[in-house]
Amino acid sequence: MRVIVKTGTSSITNVRGELDRVALGKLCTEVADARAMGHVVALVCSGAIAAGMPALGLEQRPTDIRTLQAIAAVGQPRLAAELGALLGEHDLVAGQILLDPYDFGQRTQYLHARATLERLFELGVVPIVNENDTVADDEIRYGDNDRLAALVANLVSADLLVLLTDTAGLFTADPRLDQGASLIEEITAVDEALEAVAGGRGTERGSGGMASKLAAAKIASWSGVRAVIAAADEPGVLAGALAGDAVGTVVQPHAERLSSRKLWIAFARHSSGSIVVDDGARRALVSQGRSLLAAGVREVRGTFDVDDAVEVLGLDGRAFAKGLVRYTSVALEAAAGRRSGELAEGAPQEVVHRDDLVVLP
């Protein structure tokens, strides 16, 4: 089985924000055990910023991007060296790959990343994947490596994505606040109700949270990959997930799969604005698989440029699609409601081409 294992910062650091060698050792031992059973494993590991803070004598996480990137530059080699040494105790060789979610939208970069990972697998190497924190502003500002792990699972056609965290899985409510909260053992489809339950950000040391885990599991599901959200400190958690045991929360793969490019558009790109369309345009996009034309546009919201990601909203204000726009927001305001023959000379025929459009699950 091919598995992507992601662990968060809070699961591999202590209360002082320093790397926890015991927790890292447990993780590497379980990866080694999985390899001994014949499984192919890649590790997506957060913690570059947390690893760099103690080295620089910092006790509180700064908020400005330049400092965070500098800390990540210090912490990333320390994290990789620690993991490499611990895997080496099991006669395993680690190889580091730094990726950015936007790499998945460029076909050439996508193929290069996949080829490198495949070759590392062939050589028996355990890839250690991380977001390139030193240059990825969006990663440091908005999320952590959960989303990246799900995209990597799609990239290498993984069978399983294991998201290790500091709780036993997704609960019906926040177990830190509600003693009556119970573990959700299986999810067949991620909906708005579950996303509301997942809530927001997690611990101070980490940048994700259960909402981030659930979003990653949703991406994996639409890639045809089974996902497990479970506690990093549970004994034998990886072996249990591989065996299909009752471990954490299991998110089952969806019957329909999105392509890697459409996964990138739907889940990896931040929306710069939104477009409100009429009912006819909505039917054409949802039921007929057509491109969005200017004639169906009723309102433009926000400011965006050509090739930015935008949400497509119905007249009810709810987003039902997302795509890469071929107009700037200013140009689209001028073209909105016009038929193709009424557009200015040289203006694109499609506002969002169907190849760049995803009807949101």
Secondary structure, DSSP 8 states (H G I E B T S, - for coil): -EEEEEE-HHHHB-TTS-B-HHHHHHHHHHHHHHHHTT-EEEEEE--HHHHHHHHTT--S---SHHHHHHHHHHHHHHHHHHHHHHHHTTT--EEEEEE-GGGGGSHHHHHHHHHHHHHHHHTT-EEEEEE-TTT-HHHHHH--SHHHHHHHHHHTT-SEEEEEESSSS-BSS-TTT-TT--B--EESS--HHHHHHH-S---SS-S--HHHHHHHHHHHHTTT-EEEEEETTSTTHHHHHHHT-S-SEEE---SS---HHHHIIIIIS-EEEEEEE-HHHHHHHHTS---EEGGGEEEEEE---TT-EEEEE-TTS-EEEEEE-SS-HHHHHHHTT--GGGS-TT--SEEE-GGGEEE--
